[in-house]
Amino acid sequence: MSQPPGSIYEIRWRELFPWLILVKSLRASLFLRVMVIAWIGVLVTQGGWHFIGGTFSEPADLPRIAFDDTSSDDLHQGLIFQSALSDAAVSGERPVILWVSNHLLQQDLGPLVEGWYWLSTPFFRIFRLQTPLSLACQLFLCGAWAICVWALAGGAISRIAARYLTRGDSLDPLAALKSAATMWTATAGAPLIGLLFAALVAFPLALMGLLLRLNLFVLIAGLLWGLYLAWGILLAVVLVALWFGWPLAWAAIGVERSDAFDAASRATAYVYQRPLRLGFYVAVASLLGFFGHLMVAGFASAGNELTDWAVSWGAGSERTAALVAQTLESDNPLASSGAAVTGARGIHIWKGLLASFADSYPLAFIWCASVGIYLLLRHHVDSTELDEIVGEPGEDLRSPHLPLPTGPQDGQHEPEDLSTRGRTPAE
């Protein structure tokens, strides 16, 4: 029997709710190769920050994600399952519920905002009024180092996410890193363009600030401070586009393979043309990121706890507890043996590496989510299909929604009909 007119045969959820592509962004952020690239990027970034801070008399106290002090209790800051079990035994609560609640309380605004803030912190602190010149120089070097590192690591993750979200294929990490290396100057240059423009806008205000050292110019400035504020609003416009748009600029390079100027202009346009949509997509991505981070931290914590549990069947519970203790105090039974202490410290290092791997997830998620948000904003602003992506040189990644060319392309000719060769018009 035929269906009556108006019957619905299929519901295309992606067309009704395009933001569901952010679910694929979450899935891409959980790829092992993506998390490994992000983890290595975090370690290299923090190593550079530590080196830069060592060249100054007062190192900047920048936030850490991965540990860099094997003797610190921070090795276990990402693995809270053990403490949740002990707390639950005292309070009578279920350990898994307590672990989930503790994890969510630690996340604040989610991995998307956490990753964005962590990378932006050096530049944020430059704009504090009490920041001295030496600290500002140190923070700028740390921020520049972060840009250099993540122009490669973040560019590779963005390319992996772009291929997965648009074509559904899986790009291997070496190919992604090679692709990011070819676009490194554009990726690193996109935020530097915004910083340079902001510096040019701020320069007249800084020049006027030098004149304020004289009382006469303070009087003049008091009368004309409204002009100062207007110029400051222009500076705010530039910096807001930079702060909220630089992840979109890197996503644009991962999708479009464009230059730094095109990526920066696209990001600025999308931030100011669709601010409400941008806020909605960030909220959805942040909510999804909670689940992704919960999954990664859960597997890391469970793996840590189950390893201790399985080892305790052979080594004994007291011996295992002494080995995995966060600190080796004098009352620890292992303290009298140098070999045991060295081995216990090795165990702590491995546990710390696992903790840092889980804690680095925000830097894997931010690039995947940024690519998804960029594709959505491009779709609404430029009416571009969500699956359009620019391929590498010699690679055809044309969208299936675009019509195939029917005529001869540039530099090509119509194929010759060999069946008519040698015939006269009369034939």
C-alpha angles and dihedrals in degrees: 000000000000120000117252117252114274095032116145112234099175137009113217101206093183090060093046095043109022091175089074084087085080088070087062088049088057090050091050091051089058093059109119093228090053093051092046092052090048092048093051089047091054093049093048092046094051091044089055092047090051091051093047091048090051091061091060128068092233112034117212113252099233120176117263128217101174119042122254101176115069093192095056128096086233087088088083100040092107096043104068098148092097093053090044090057093051093045091050091052090057099041097037093236126137109268097222093051090048091048092051092048092048091049094050092048090055095052100065102182100003136260095294094060092035093056092044093049094045093056093042097047097094091055094041091057092051089066094058112115094227096050109123121221095253092052091046090054091049092049091048091053090049091049092047090050090051090051092050093050098043094043082072103031096036091041091054093049091047091053092049090050093045093054092046096047095045104032104015092230128128119242115205117236096246092053090046092051091047090051091049091048092056090053096038096112092050093046094048092042097054097074092034089060089057092046092049092050090048090051091052091051092047094047097080090051091050090050090052088048090061089055090052088073085080117072093222092061090047088061091049092046090052089059095044100036090116089069089051090054092049090053089047090055088055088052089050091053090054095046095045090055089048097046096047098030107048094084088051090050091055090046089052090055090048091052105031101028085223130156126264096263094051092047093049092048092048092050093048092048094049093048094054100032097050107022095146093049089047090053092048093050091047090052092050092046091048091052091050090046090060090062093045093050091044090054095049094045090045094055091045093049094043091048091050093049096043091050090055090046094050093045091050091065089066104028097035128248096267093047092048092047090054092049096050096040110131092230131029101222125179091263091057109110090225094057093088094058119071094197091051092048091050091048092048090052089052089054089051091052092053091047089049091052090053090048092049091048091056093042091053092064094100088065090054094047099046094064095045091048092046091055091050092048091047092053090050094049091046089051093053098039102037100023089236121157115255092235098055114117135160115239131216119272107296093013120116111212096156114162114255088228091066118087115249116246112265102186130058115290126231110295093015131105135208111271113258117247102233092190091073097046112122096013124124121228090253090059 
